[in-house]
Amino acid sequence: MDLRQAALDVRERAYVPYSGFKVGAALRTASGTVYSGCNVENVAYPEGTCAEAGAIAAMIAGGDTEIAEVYVVADSPEPVTPCGGCRQKIAEFARSDVTVTMGTTDGLEQSATVADILPGAFANKHMDRT
């Protein structure tokens, strides 16, 4: 399955009554399965939940735990990066060399590794005192 198309498809189902800014994300796991998610806003939390977090939640619910590739798409003039919280969530389930591709609905793309978008990511090694 094409990650860009999966992200574009799920983006159309975003629930964004406050911002009107739809974001879609799709990820491929080490097993090859593709999971997707879109952003969701609500009156109590108008900034909502992120598309990447939704895709990761679907991945965990599906029984996978290792991200091999990520694609994020929005209708913006330039590609948007995942928010800080989603960068940390991605880093939790992906190696630092995993590619994150950010795209626009017009086809502009930019790729970076997890390490590039989240340098100094917090990890288990930070809690190891032995």
Buried (B, 14 or more C-beta within 10 A) or exposed (E): EEBBBBBBBBBEEBEBEEEEBBBBBBBBBBEEBBBBBBBBBEEEEEEBBBBBBBBBBBBEEEEBEEBBBBBBBBBBEEBBBBBEEBBBBBBBBBEEEBBBBBBBEEEEEEBBBBBEBBEEBEEEEEEEEE
